[in-house]
Amino acid sequence: MKTTTCTDAGNTTNTPRSSGSPIGEPLLCLSELAAMLRIHINTARRLVRGNSFPRAFKIERDWRIPRADVNAWIERRMTEGG
């Protein structure tokens, strides 16, 4: 199984990437979200805490964000014009 190393809040974790979440949906950590959106990790954290991704959840201290929610957020931003 392929793993990706994520560093959220200064912690390093190895997150399985092949199966995604228990319901089969790929998940991103904060550092992956920041890299995907090309924003600072603190900006990504504010977006998650501000409920831009309502299905985001924490595993212990680390956020997990469904990739589909991020894609939908990008599409909404593109159609709204910013």
Z-matrix of the N, CA and C atoms (Angstrom, degrees):
N
C 1 1.447
C 2 1.521 1 108.59
N 3 1.328 2 117.45 1 131.00
C 4 1.454 3 122.61 2 178.83
C 5 1.525 4 109.68 3 -74.27
N 6 1.335 5 116.64 4 139.17
C 7 1.458 6 120.49 5 175.75
C 8 1.515 7 109.47 6 -124.58
N 9 1.320 8 114.81 7 152.50
C 10 1.450 9 122.22 8 176.21
C 11 1.512 10 107.38 9 -120.82
N 12 1.308 11 117.56 10 135.85
C 13 1.449 12 120.84 11 178.26
C 14 1.519 13 109.38 12 -86.62
N 15 1.307 14 115.57 13 124.60
C 16 1.462 15 122.00 14 178.04
C 17 1.513 16 109.05 15 -115.03
N 18 1.317 17 115.48 16 142.07
C 19 1.454 18 119.76 17 175.23
C 20 1.511 19 107.96 18 -122.77
N 21 1.308 20 115.81 19 102.79
C 22 1.455 21 122.93 20 176.55
C 23 1.521 22 107.59 21 -113.88
N 24 1.301 23 116.45 22 134.78
C 25 1.462 24 122.59 23 178.58
C 26 1.526 25 111.76 24 52.91
N 27 1.338 26 115.12 25 33.40
C 28 1.446 27 118.85 26 177.89
C 29 1.512 28 114.65 27 81.96
N 30 1.337 29 117.94 28 -2.93
C 31 1.464 30 121.19 29 179.23
C 32 1.520 31 109.45 30 -96.19
N 33 1.311 32 116.04 31 145.13
C 34 1.454 33 120.87 32 177.10
C 35 1.521 34 108.53 33 -108.38
N 36 1.333 35 115.79 34 127.40
C 37 1.460 36 120.17 35 178.63
C 38 1.506 37 109.04 36 -132.77
N 39 1.298 38 116.79 37 150.54
C 40 1.452 39 121.69 38 172.95
C 41 1.524 40 107.35 39 -100.81
N 42 1.318 41 115.88 40 114.42
C 43 1.451 42 121.86 41 -174.95
C 44 1.522 43 110.15 42 -105.64
N 45 1.335 44 118.82 43 123.97
C 46 1.456 45 119.78 44 176.78
C 47 1.515 46 110.87 45 -61.71
N 48 1.323 47 116.90 46 137.82
C 49 1.456 48 120.82 47 -177.07
C 50 1.528 49 113.45 48 -116.85
N 51 1.302 50 118.93 49 -12.44
C 52 1.461 51 118.56 50 -173.93
C 53 1.518 52 112.61 51 -75.68
N 54 1.313 53 118.24 52 -37.53
C 55 1.452 54 119.20 53 -175.67
C 56 1.521 55 113.16 54 -101.83
N 57 1.338 56 119.12 55 -13.82
C 58 1.453 57 120.50 56 -178.95
C 59 1.510 58 110.93 57 71.48
N 60 1.311 59 115.58 58 -146.14
C 61 1.459 60 120.85 59 -179.02
C 62 1.524 61 110.16 60 -78.83
N 63 1.327 62 117.20 61 173.14
C 64 1.456 63 119.74 62 178.76
C 65 1.528 64 113.25 63 -57.90
N 66 1.312 65 118.17 64 -25.50
C 67 1.454 66 119.84 65 178.43
C 68 1.519 67 111.60 66 -93.19
N 69 1.329 68 116.51 67 11.97
C 70 1.456 69 121.46 68 174.57
C 71 1.511 70 115.27 69 85.89
N 72 1.312 71 117.78 70 12.35
C 73 1.456 72 121.46 71 -177.93
C 74 1.528 73 110.21 72 -101.57
N 75 1.343 74 118.33 73 129.92
C 76 1.468 75 119.70 74 179.23
C 77 1.525 76 111.52 75 -63.11
N 78 1.318 77 115.69 76 142.53
C 79 1.457 78 122.38 77 179.83
C 80 1.518 79 110.14 78 -117.93
N 81 1.322 80 116.17 79 148.78
C 82 1.461 81 122.80 80 175.46
C 83 1.522 82 108.54 81 -113.41
N 84 1.326 83 116.89 82 148.46
C 85 1.456 84 120.89 83 168.85
C 86 1.539 85 106.84 84 -93.11
N 87 1.319 86 116.77 85 174.17
C 88 1.469 87 120.04 86 -177.29
C 89 1.525 88 112.86 87 -59.23
N 90 1.323 89 116.99 88 -41.73
C 91 1.466 90 118.46 89 -178.47
C 92 1.530 91 110.99 90 -66.24
N 93 1.333 92 117.67 91 -35.50
C 94 1.463 93 120.48 92 176.75
C 95 1.527 94 111.27 93 -68.73
N 96 1.345 95 116.30 94 -39.84
C 97 1.468 96 120.71 95 176.39
C 98 1.525 97 110.08 96 -60.47
N 99 1.327 98 116.49 97 -46.87
C 100 1.466 99 121.03 98 179.71
C 101 1.522 100 110.74 99 -60.39
N 102 1.333 101 116.91 100 -43.66
C 103 1.466 102 120.33 101 179.87
C 104 1.524 103 110.74 102 -65.89
N 105 1.320 104 117.15 103 -41.90
C 106 1.460 105 121.34 104 -179.01
C 107 1.533 106 111.28 105 -62.55
N 108 1.334 107 116.63 106 -40.99
C 109 1.465 108 121.43 107 -178.26
C 110 1.530 109 112.19 108 -90.23
N 111 1.341 110 116.67 109 -5.95
C 112 1.472 111 122.64 110 -177.28
C 113 1.525 112 111.59 111 56.49
N 114 1.319 113 114.40 112 49.93
C 115 1.460 114 121.70 113 178.49
C 116 1.532 115 108.12 114 -128.21
N 117 1.320 116 116.25 115 165.69
C 118 1.460 117 121.63 116 177.29
C 119 1.527 118 108.80 117 -68.83
N 120 1.316 119 117.11 118 150.25
C 121 1.461 120 120.86 119 -178.62
C 122 1.530 121 111.95 120 -61.57
N 123 1.350 122 117.49 121 -31.67
C 124 1.468 123 119.21 122 177.62
C 125 1.524 124 111.15 123 -68.09
N 126 1.319 125 117.94 124 -33.94
C 127 1.463 126 121.43 125 175.97
C 128 1.527 127 109.51 126 -67.38
N 129 1.319 128 117.39 127 -41.35
C 130 1.465 129 121.30 128 176.65
C 131 1.524 130 110.24 129 -60.89
N 132 1.325 131 116.40 130 -42.75
C 133 1.464 132 120.96 131 179.31
C 134 1.535 133 110.36 132 -62.09
N 135 1.333 134 117.38 133 -41.39
C 136 1.476 135 120.85 134 178.44
C 137 1.524 136 111.14 135 -63.59
N 138 1.335 137 117.05 136 -40.69
C 139 1.467 138 120.29 137 178.26
C 140 1.530 139 110.95 138 -61.36
N 141 1.326 140 115.99 139 -44.08
C 142 1.466 141 119.72 140 -179.14
C 143 1.519 142 110.53 141 -66.87
N 144 1.320 143 116.98 142 -46.28
C 145 1.468 144 120.56 143 179.62
C 146 1.528 145 111.75 144 -66.25
N 147 1.331 146 117.13 145 -28.16
C 148 1.457 147 121.82 146 179.78
C 149 1.513 148 113.69 147 -83.14
N 150 1.329 149 117.07 148 8.19
C 151 1.461 150 123.11 149 175.23
C 152 1.525 151 114.15 150 70.57
N 153 1.330 152 117.61 151 25.56
C 154 1.461 153 119.99 152 173.42
C 155 1.527 154 110.83 153 -67.33
N 156 1.324 155 115.50 154 -24.77
C 157 1.463 156 122.10 155 178.60
C 158 1.527 157 107.40 156 -124.98
N 159 1.341 158 118.06 157 85.30
C 160 1.464 159 121.24 158 -170.80
C 161 1.526 160 115.44 159 -62.89
N 162 1.332 161 118.18 160 -20.62
C 163 1.470 162 119.07 161 179.59
C 164 1.516 163 112.74 162 -93.45
N 165 1.350 164 117.21 163 5.46
C 166 1.463 165 120.71 164 176.17
C 167 1.528 166 108.65 165 -65.18
N 168 1.310 167 115.12 166 146.32
C 169 1.465 168 119.63 167 -179.45
C 170 1.517 169 109.03 168 -146.83
N 171 1.321 170 114.95 169 165.48
C 172 1.457 171 120.49 170 -179.65
C 173 1.520 172 110.09 171 -106.16
N 174 1.319 173 115.08 172 140.92
C 175 1.454 174 122.66 173 167.19
C 176 1.518 175 103.94 174 -113.59
N 177 1.308 176 115.65 175 108.74
C 178 1.452 177 122.95 176 -169.92
C 179 1.528 178 108.64 177 56.37
N 180 1.336 179 119.15 178 -112.19
C 181 1.467 180 120.83 179 -178.21
C 182 1.514 181 113.32 180 -101.19
N 183 1.318 182 118.25 181 -2.04
C 184 1.460 183 121.83 182 -172.21
C 185 1.525 184 112.30 183 -106.75
N 186 1.325 185 116.46 184 133.59
C 187 1.451 186 122.51 185 178.16
C 188 1.522 187 111.12 186 -76.97
N 189 1.321 188 116.52 187 146.92
C 190 1.466 189 124.10 188 170.79
C 191 1.525 190 106.96 189 -129.71
N 192 1.319 191 115.60 190 131.36
C 193 1.460 192 122.31 191 -174.78
C 194 1.527 193 108.28 192 -124.72
N 195 1.348 194 117.75 193 124.32
C 196 1.467 195 119.04 194 177.40
C 197 1.531 196 110.99 195 -61.95
N 198 1.333 197 115.95 196 130.56
C 199 1.468 198 121.19 197 -179.03
C 200 1.532 199 110.83 198 -58.48
N 201 1.325 200 117.74 199 -36.20
C 202 1.466 201 120.86 200 179.77
C 203 1.527 202 111.18 201 -61.39
N 204 1.338 203 117.06 202 -35.84
C 205 1.467 204 120.74 203 177.76
C 206 1.519 205 110.95 204 -66.56
N 207 1.325 206 116.57 205 -38.45
C 208 1.463 207 120.75 206 178.99
C 209 1.534 208 109.54 207 -66.34
N 210 1.327 209 116.48 208 -44.78
C 211 1.470 210 120.21 209 178.01
C 212 1.527 211 111.30 210 -60.62
N 213 1.336 212 117.07 211 -42.22
C 214 1.473 213 121.36 212 178.55
C 215 1.529 214 110.67 213 -64.65
N 216 1.337 215 117.29 214 -39.22
C 217 1.459 216 121.67 215 179.04
C 218 1.527 217 110.03 216 -63.67
N 219 1.340 218 116.57 217 -42.37
C 220 1.468 219 120.92 218 178.35
C 221 1.524 220 109.88 219 -62.48
N 222 1.327 221 116.92 220 -44.72
C 223 1.475 222 120.46 221 179.31
C 224 1.536 223 110.65 222 -60.87
N 225 1.332 224 117.26 223 -44.13
C 226 1.473 225 120.15 224 178.52
C 227 1.519 226 110.80 225 -60.74
N 228 1.327 227 116.99 226 -43.79
C 229 1.463 228 120.77 227 -179.93
C 230 1.530 229 111.29 228 -62.94
N 231 1.325 230 116.81 229 -37.19
C 232 1.462 231 120.60 230 -179.69
C 233 1.520 232 110.93 231 -69.61
N 234 1.324 233 117.86 232 -39.47
C 235 1.463 234 120.15 233 -178.55
C 236 1.519 235 111.58 234 -77.55
N 237 1.349 236 117.67 235 -28.86
C 238 1.464 237 120.73 236 177.78
C 239 1.518 238 112.06 237 -80.91
N 240 1.300 239 116.12 238 -14.72
C 241 1.465 240 119.71 239 -179.89
C 242 1.512 241 114.14 240 82.28
N 243 1.325 242 118.23 241 25.92
C 244 1.459 243 119.26 242 174.92
C 245 1.422 244 111.49 243 136.00
